[in-house]
Amino acid sequence: MKHHERNRVTPADYERALARLPGWIALLGLVGTVVAARLGGLSGAAGFLAGTAAAWLNLRLIVRGVNRIVRLASAEPGKVRAGSGVRMFVQFAVLATLAFVILRFTGFNLTAALCGFLVCPAAVIVEIAYELIAYGHS
């Protein structure tokens, strides 16, 4: 078997990587919450935890939205409904507004919450490193 055939990435590889992301988010969220508690007390820990929860929810919404778009596009090629994108945007806008109001008026540390929200991209970077180490992708 040639080198490039052995390292071929399949759709199942993407599914497994996507399935591991919530675990990475939980692990990074736990570690980050402990660090935030040490540096910022209860307010910092609560803010980081709230940001991590929002990052997880954001990942779920993105996955659901992309799956919906793919399903609609494959079911009726060329006939994707315009309302689907508007509905997803409205859902995101409502979620973002609620998150802002909750964080603003609860006393959570906003900086810690923002750092917690960045756990999702950090989890993607950890997953990339995991893939490179575990499977030798290059």
CNS distance restraints for C-alpha pairs under 8 A (distance, minus, plus):
assign (resid   1 and name CA) (resid   5 and name CA) 6.59 0.50 0.50
assign (resid   1 and name CA) (resid   6 and name CA) 6.65 0.50 0.50
assign (resid   2 and name CA) (resid   6 and name CA) 6.44 0.50 0.50
assign (resid   3 and name CA) (resid   7 and name CA) 6.53 0.50 0.50
assign (resid   4 and name CA) (resid   8 and name CA) 6.31 0.50 0.50
assign (resid   7 and name CA) (resid 137 and name CA) 6.49 0.50 0.50
assign (resid   9 and name CA) (resid  13 and name CA) 6.21 0.50 0.50
assign (resid   9 and name CA) (resid  14 and name CA) 7.91 0.50 0.50
assign (resid  10 and name CA) (resid  14 and name CA) 6.95 0.50 0.50
assign (resid  11 and name CA) (resid  15 and name CA) 6.38 0.50 0.50
assign (resid  12 and name CA) (resid  16 and name CA) 6.19 0.50 0.50
assign (resid  13 and name CA) (resid  17 and name CA) 6.20 0.50 0.50
assign (resid  14 and name CA) (resid  18 and name CA) 6.04 0.50 0.50
assign (resid  15 and name CA) (resid  19 and name CA) 6.06 0.50 0.50
assign (resid  16 and name CA) (resid  20 and name CA) 6.31 0.50 0.50
assign (resid  17 and name CA) (resid  21 and name CA) 6.59 0.50 0.50
assign (resid  17 and name CA) (resid 127 and name CA) 6.98 0.50 0.50
assign (resid  18 and name CA) (resid  22 and name CA) 7.97 0.50 0.50
assign (resid  19 and name CA) (resid  23 and name CA) 7.98 0.50 0.50
assign (resid  20 and name CA) (resid  24 and name CA) 6.49 0.50 0.50
assign (resid  20 and name CA) (resid 127 and name CA) 7.66 0.50 0.50
assign (resid  21 and name CA) (resid  25 and name CA) 6.13 0.50 0.50
assign (resid  21 and name CA) (resid 120 and name CA) 7.98 0.50 0.50
assign (resid  21 and name CA) (resid 123 and name CA) 6.20 0.50 0.50
assign (resid  21 and name CA) (resid 124 and name CA) 6.83 0.50 0.50
assign (resid  21 and name CA) (resid 127 and name CA) 7.07 0.50 0.50
assign (resid  22 and name CA) (resid  26 and name CA) 6.13 0.50 0.50
assign (resid  22 and name CA) (resid  56 and name CA) 6.77 0.50 0.50
assign (resid  23 and name CA) (resid  27 and name CA) 6.19 0.50 0.50
assign (resid  24 and name CA) (resid  28 and name CA) 6.02 0.50 0.50
assign (resid  24 and name CA) (resid 123 and name CA) 5.25 0.50 0.50
assign (resid  24 and name CA) (resid 126 and name CA) 7.37 0.50 0.50
assign (resid  24 and name CA) (resid 127 and name CA) 7.54 0.50 0.50
assign (resid  25 and name CA) (resid  29 and name CA) 5.75 0.50 0.50
assign (resid  25 and name CA) (resid  52 and name CA) 7.32 0.50 0.50
assign (resid  25 and name CA) (resid  56 and name CA) 6.89 0.50 0.50
assign (resid  25 and name CA) (resid 119 and name CA) 6.06 0.50 0.50
assign (resid  25 and name CA) (resid 120 and name CA) 6.04 0.50 0.50
assign (resid  25 and name CA) (resid 123 and name CA) 5.55 0.50 0.50
assign (resid  26 and name CA) (resid  30 and name CA) 6.04 0.50 0.50
assign (resid  26 and name CA) (resid  52 and name CA) 7.95 0.50 0.50
assign (resid  27 and name CA) (resid  31 and name CA) 6.32 0.50 0.50
assign (resid  28 and name CA) (resid  32 and name CA) 5.82 0.50 0.50
assign (resid  28 and name CA) (resid 119 and name CA) 6.49 0.50 0.50
assign (resid  28 and name CA) (resid 123 and name CA) 7.23 0.50 0.50
assign (resid  29 and name CA) (resid  33 and name CA) 5.87 0.50 0.50
assign (resid  29 and name CA) (resid  48 and name CA) 7.56 0.50 0.50
assign (resid  29 and name CA) (resid  49 and name CA) 6.66 0.50 0.50
assign (resid  29 and name CA) (resid  52 and name CA) 5.72 0.50 0.50
assign (resid  29 and name CA) (resid 116 and name CA) 6.85 0.50 0.50
assign (resid  29 and name CA) (resid 119 and name CA) 6.67 0.50 0.50
assign (resid  30 and name CA) (resid  34 and name CA) 6.38 0.50 0.50
assign (resid  30 and name CA) (resid  49 and name CA) 7.99 0.50 0.50
assign (resid  31 and name CA) (resid  35 and name CA) 6.37 0.50 0.50
assign (resid  32 and name CA) (resid  36 and name CA) 5.92 0.50 0.50
assign (resid  32 and name CA) (resid  48 and name CA) 6.98 0.50 0.50
assign (resid  32 and name CA) (resid 116 and name CA) 7.28 0.50 0.50
assign (resid  33 and name CA) (resid  37 and name CA) 5.98 0.50 0.50
assign (resid  33 and name CA) (resid  44 and name CA) 7.81 0.50 0.50
assign (resid  33 and name CA) (resid  45 and name CA) 4.97 0.50 0.50
assign (resid  33 and name CA) (resid  46 and name CA) 7.62 0.50 0.50
assign (resid  33 and name CA) (resid  48 and name CA) 5.67 0.50 0.50
assign (resid  33 and name CA) (resid  49 and name CA) 5.93 0.50 0.50
assign (resid  34 and name CA) (resid  38 and name CA) 6.28 0.50 0.50
assign (resid  34 and name CA) (resid  45 and name CA) 6.84 0.50 0.50
assign (resid  35 and name CA) (resid  39 and name CA) 6.20 0.50 0.50
assign (resid  35 and name CA) (resid  45 and name CA) 7.81 0.50 0.50
assign (resid  36 and name CA) (resid  40 and name CA) 5.43 0.50 0.50
assign (resid  36 and name CA) (resid  41 and name CA) 6.93 0.50 0.50
assign (resid  36 and name CA) (resid  44 and name CA) 5.12 0.50 0.50
assign (resid  36 and name CA) (resid  45 and name CA) 4.91 0.50 0.50
assign (resid  36 and name CA) (resid  48 and name CA) 6.60 0.50 0.50
assign (resid  36 and name CA) (resid 112 and name CA) 6.81 0.50 0.50
assign (resid  37 and name CA) (resid  41 and name CA) 4.41 0.50 0.50
assign (resid  37 and name CA) (resid  42 and name CA) 5.73 0.50 0.50
assign (resid  37 and name CA) (resid  43 and name CA) 7.60 0.50 0.50
assign (resid  37 and name CA) (resid  44 and name CA) 5.58 0.50 0.50
assign (resid  37 and name CA) (resid  45 and name CA) 4.39 0.50 0.50
assign (resid  39 and name CA) (resid  44 and name CA) 7.23 0.50 0.50
assign (resid  40 and name CA) (resid  44 and name CA) 4.32 0.50 0.50
assign (resid  40 and name CA) (resid  45 and name CA) 6.83 0.50 0.50
assign (resid  40 and name CA) (resid 109 and name CA) 7.94 0.50 0.50
assign (resid  41 and name CA) (resid  45 and name CA) 6.28 0.50 0.50
assign (resid  42 and name CA) (resid  46 and name CA) 5.96 0.50 0.50
assign (resid  43 and name CA) (resid  47 and name CA) 6.00 0.50 0.50
assign (resid  43 and name CA) (resid 107 and name CA) 6.87 0.50 0.50
assign (resid  43 and name CA) (resid 108 and name CA) 4.99 0.50 0.50
assign (resid  43 and name CA) (resid 109 and name CA) 5.35 0.50 0.50
assign (resid  44 and name CA) (resid  48 and name CA) 6.07 0.50 0.50
assign (resid  44 and name CA) (resid 108 and name CA) 6.67 0.50 0.50
assign (resid  44 and name CA) (resid 109 and name CA) 5.11 0.50 0.50
assign (resid  44 and name CA) (resid 112 and name CA) 5.45 0.50 0.50
assign (resid  44 and name CA) (resid 113 and name CA) 7.73 0.50 0.50
assign (resid  45 and name CA) (resid  49 and name CA) 6.03 0.50 0.50
assign (resid  45 and name CA) (resid 112 and name CA) 7.35 0.50 0.50
assign (resid  46 and name CA) (resid  50 and name CA) 6.02 0.50 0.50
assign (resid  46 and name CA) (resid 108 and name CA) 6.07 0.50 0.50
assign (resid  46 and name CA) (resid 109 and name CA) 7.47 0.50 0.50
assign (resid  46 and name CA) (resid 113 and name CA) 7.88 0.50 0.50
assign (resid  47 and name CA) (resid  51 and name CA) 6.12 0.50 0.50
assign (resid  47 and name CA) (resid 103 and name CA) 7.64 0.50 0.50
assign (resid  47 and name CA) (resid 108 and name CA) 4.72 0.50 0.50
assign (resid  47 and name CA) (resid 109 and name CA) 4.97 0.50 0.50
assign (resid  47 and name CA) (resid 110 and name CA) 6.30 0.50 0.50
assign (resid  47 and name CA) (resid 111 and name CA) 7.67 0.50 0.50
assign (resid  47 and name CA) (resid 112 and name CA) 5.11 0.50 0.50
assign (resid  47 and name CA) (resid 113 and name CA) 4.24 0.50 0.50
assign (resid  47 and name CA) (resid 116 and name CA) 7.34 0.50 0.50
assign (resid  48 and name CA) (resid  52 and name CA) 6.10 0.50 0.50
assign (resid  48 and name CA) (resid 109 and name CA) 7.75 0.50 0.50
assign (resid  48 and name CA) (resid 112 and name CA) 4.66 0.50 0.50
assign (resid  48 and name CA) (resid 113 and name CA) 4.41 0.50 0.50
assign (resid  48 and name CA) (resid 114 and name CA) 7.30 0.50 0.50
assign (resid  48 and name CA) (resid 115 and name CA) 6.44 0.50 0.50
assign (resid  48 and name CA) (resid 116 and name CA) 4.38 0.50 0.50
assign (resid  48 and name CA) (resid 117 and name CA) 7.60 0.50 0.50
assign (resid  49 and name CA) (resid  53 and name CA) 6.18 0.50 0.50
assign (resid  49 and name CA) (resid 113 and name CA) 7.10 0.50 0.50
assign (resid  49 and name CA) (resid 116 and name CA) 6.36 0.50 0.50
assign (resid  50 and name CA) (resid  54 and name CA) 6.21 0.50 0.50
assign (resid  50 and name CA) (resid 113 and name CA) 6.05 0.50 0.50
assign (resid  50 and name CA) (resid 116 and name CA) 7.06 0.50 0.50
assign (resid  51 and name CA) (resid  55 and name CA) 6.13 0.50 0.50
assign (resid  51 and name CA) (resid 112 and name CA) 7.42 0.50 0.50
assign (resid  51 and name CA) (resid 113 and name CA) 4.23 0.50 0.50
assign (resid  51 and name CA) (resid 114 and name CA) 5.98 0.50 0.50
assign (resid  51 and name CA) (resid 115 and name CA) 6.94 0.50 0.50
assign (resid  51 and name CA) (resid 116 and name CA) 4.09 0.50 0.50
assign (resid  51 and name CA) (resid 117 and name CA) 4.26 0.50 0.50
assign (resid  51 and name CA) (resid 118 and name CA) 7.79 0.50 0.50
assign (resid  52 and name CA) (resid  56 and name CA) 6.25 0.50 0.50
assign (resid  52 and name CA) (resid 113 and name CA) 7.47 0.50 0.50
assign (resid  52 and name CA) (resid 116 and name CA) 4.46 0.50 0.50
assign (resid  52 and name CA) (resid 117 and name CA) 5.13 0.50 0.50
assign (resid  52 and name CA) (resid 118 and name CA) 7.66 0.50 0.50
assign (resid  52 and name CA) (resid 119 and name CA) 6.18 0.50 0.50
assign (resid  52 and name CA) (resid 120 and name CA) 7.73 0.50 0.50
assign (resid  53 and name CA) (resid  57 and name CA) 6.19 0.50 0.50
assign (resid  53 and name CA) (resid 116 and name CA) 7.98 0.50 0.50
assign (resid  53 and name CA) (resid 117 and name CA) 7.69 0.50 0.50
assign (resid  54 and name CA) (resid  58 and name CA) 5.92 0.50 0.50
assign (resid  54 and name CA) (resid  99 and name CA) 7.88 0.50 0.50
assign (resid  54 and name CA) (resid 117 and name CA) 6.23 0.50 0.50
assign (resid  55 and name CA) (resid  59 and name CA) 6.20 0.50 0.50
assign (resid  55 and name CA) (resid 116 and name CA) 7.29 0.50 0.50
assign (resid  55 and name CA) (resid 117 and name CA) 4.79 0.50 0.50
assign (resid  55 and name CA) (resid 118 and name CA) 7.04 0.50 0.50
assign (resid  55 and name CA) (resid 119 and name CA) 6.60 0.50 0.50
assign (resid  55 and name CA) (resid 120 and name CA) 5.53 0.50 0.50
assign (resid  56 and name CA) (resid  60 and name CA) 6.34 0.50 0.50
assign (resid  56 and name CA) (resid 120 and name CA) 6.92 0.50 0.50
assign (resid  57 and name CA) (resid  61 and name CA) 6.19 0.50 0.50
assign (resid  58 and name CA) (resid  62 and name CA) 6.15 0.50 0.50
assign (resid  59 and name CA) (resid  63 and name CA) 6.13 0.50 0.50
assign (resid  59 and name CA) (resid 120 and name CA) 7.27 0.50 0.50
assign (resid  60 and name CA) (resid  64 and name CA) 6.03 0.50 0.50
assign (resid  61 and name CA) (resid  65 and name CA) 5.95 0.50 0.50
assign (resid  62 and name CA) (resid  66 and name CA) 6.05 0.50 0.50
assign (resid  63 and name CA) (resid  67 and name CA) 6.04 0.50 0.50
assign (resid  64 and name CA) (resid  68 and name CA) 6.09 0.50 0.50
assign (resid  65 and name CA) (resid  69 and name CA) 6.23 0.50 0.50
assign (resid  65 and name CA) (resid  88 and name CA) 7.03 0.50 0.50
assign (resid  66 and name CA) (resid  70 and name CA) 6.14 0.50 0.50
assign (resid  67 and name CA) (resid  71 and name CA) 5.99 0.50 0.50
assign (resid  68 and name CA) (resid  72 and name CA) 6.09 0.50 0.50
assign (resid  69 and name CA) (resid  73 and name CA) 5.99 0.50 0.50
assign (resid  69 and name CA) (resid  80 and name CA) 7.68 0.50 0.50
assign (resid  69 and name CA) (resid  84 and name CA) 7.99 0.50 0.50
assign (resid  70 and name CA) (resid  74 and name CA) 5.99 0.50 0.50
assign (resid  71 and name CA) (resid  75 and name CA) 6.01 0.50 0.50
assign (resid  72 and name CA) (resid  76 and name CA) 6.11 0.50 0.50
assign (resid  72 and name CA) (resid  77 and name CA) 7.67 0.50 0.50
assign (resid  72 and name CA) (resid  79 and name CA) 7.96 0.50 0.50
assign (resid  72 and name CA) (resid  80 and name CA) 5.91 0.50 0.50
assign (resid  73 and name CA) (resid  77 and name CA) 4.97 0.50 0.50
assign (resid  73 and name CA) (resid  78 and name CA) 6.85 0.50 0.50
assign (resid  73 and name CA) (resid  79 and name CA) 7.06 0.50 0.50
assign (resid  73 and name CA) (resid  80 and name CA) 5.73 0.50 0.50
assign (resid  76 and name CA) (resid  80 and name CA) 6.88 0.50 0.50
assign (resid  80 and name CA) (resid  84 and name CA) 8.00 0.50 0.50
assign (resid  81 and name CA) (resid  85 and name CA) 7.93 0.50 0.50
assign (resid  82 and name CA) (resid  86 and name CA) 6.91 0.50 0.50
assign (resid  83 and name CA) (resid  87 and name CA) 6.00 0.50 0.50
assign (resid  84 and name CA) (resid  88 and name CA) 6.30 0.50 0.50
assign (resid  85 and name CA) (resid  89 and name CA) 6.16 0.50 0.50
assign (resid  86 and name CA) (resid  90 and name CA) 6.16 0.50 0.50
assign (resid  87 and name CA) (resid  91 and name CA) 6.21 0.50 0.50
assign (resid  88 and name CA) (resid  92 and name CA) 6.18 0.50 0.50
assign (resid  89 and name CA) (resid  93 and name CA) 6.08 0.50 0.50
assign (resid  90 and name CA) (resid  94 and name CA) 6.10 0.50 0.50
assign (resid  91 and name CA) (resid  95 and name CA) 6.15 0.50 0.50
assign (resid  92 and name CA) (resid  96 and name CA) 6.04 0.50 0.50
assign (resid  93 and name CA) (resid  97 and name CA) 6.10 0.50 0.50
assign (resid  94 and name CA) (resid  98 and name CA) 6.13 0.50 0.50
assign (resid  95 and name CA) (resid  99 and name CA) 6.08 0.50 0.50
assign (resid  96 and name CA) (resid 100 and name CA) 6.16 0.50 0.50
assign (resid  97 and name CA) (resid 101 and name CA) 6.22 0.50 0.50
assign (resid  98 and name CA) (resid 102 and name CA) 6.05 0.50 0.50
assign (resid  99 and name CA) (resid 103 and name CA) 6.06 0.50 0.50
assign (resid 100 and name CA) (resid 104 and name CA) 5.84 0.50 0.50
assign (resid 101 and name CA) (resid 105 and name CA) 6.08 0.50 0.50
assign (resid 102 and name CA) (resid 106 and name CA) 5.89 0.50 0.50
assign (resid 103 and name CA) (resid 107 and name CA) 6.73 0.50 0.50
assign (resid 103 and name CA) (resid 108 and name CA) 5.72 0.50 0.50
assign (resid 103 and name CA) (resid 109 and name CA) 7.78 0.50 0.50
assign (resid 103 and name CA) (resid 110 and name CA) 6.70 0.50 0.50
assign (resid 103 and name CA) (resid 113 and name CA) 7.94 0.50 0.50
assign (resid 104 and name CA) (resid 108 and name CA) 7.34 0.50 0.50
assign (resid 104 and name CA) (resid 110 and name CA) 7.56 0.50 0.50
assign (resid 108 and name CA) (resid 113 and name CA) 7.43 0.50 0.50
assign (resid 109 and name CA) (resid 113 and name CA) 6.25 0.50 0.50
assign (resid 110 and name CA) (resid 114 and name CA) 6.18 0.50 0.50
assign (resid 111 and name CA) (resid 115 and name CA) 6.26 0.50 0.50
assign (resid 112 and name CA) (resid 116 and name CA) 6.07 0.50 0.50
assign (resid 113 and name CA) (resid 117 and name CA) 6.18 0.50 0.50
assign (resid 114 and name CA) (resid 118 and name CA) 6.45 0.50 0.50
assign (resid 115 and name CA) (resid 119 and name CA) 6.95 0.50 0.50
assign (resid 118 and name CA) (resid 122 and name CA) 6.36 0.50 0.50
assign (resid 119 and name CA) (resid 123 and name CA) 5.95 0.50 0.50
assign (resid 120 and name CA) (resid 124 and name CA) 6.44 0.50 0.50
assign (resid 121 and name CA) (resid 125 and name CA) 6.39 0.50 0.50
assign (resid 122 and name CA) (resid 126 and name CA) 6.23 0.50 0.50
assign (resid 123 and name CA) (resid 127 and name CA) 6.08 0.50 0.50
assign (resid 124 and name CA) (resid 128 and name CA) 6.22 0.50 0.50
assign (resid 125 and name CA) (resid 129 and name CA) 6.30 0.50 0.50
assign (resid 126 and name CA) (resid 130 and name CA) 6.07 0.50 0.50
assign (resid 127 and name CA) (resid 131 and name CA) 6.09 0.50 0.50
assign (resid 128 and name CA) (resid 132 and name CA) 6.21 0.50 0.50
assign (resid 129 and name CA) (resid 133 and name CA) 6.16 0.50 0.50
assign (resid 130 and name CA) (resid 134 and name CA) 5.72 0.50 0.50
assign (resid 130 and name CA) (resid 135 and name CA) 7.96 0.50 0.50
assign (resid 131 and name CA) (resid 135 and name CA) 5.47 0.50 0.50
assign (resid 131 and name CA) (resid 136 and name CA) 6.99 0.50 0.50
assign (resid 131 and name CA) (resid 137 and name CA) 6.63 0.50 0.50
assign (resid 132 and name CA) (resid 136 and name CA) 4.95 0.50 0.50
assign (resid 132 and name CA) (resid 137 and name CA) 4.96 0.50 0.50
assign (resid 132 and name CA) (resid 138 and name CA) 6.78 0.50 0.50
assign (resid 133 and name CA) (resid 137 and name CA) 7.66 0.50 0.50
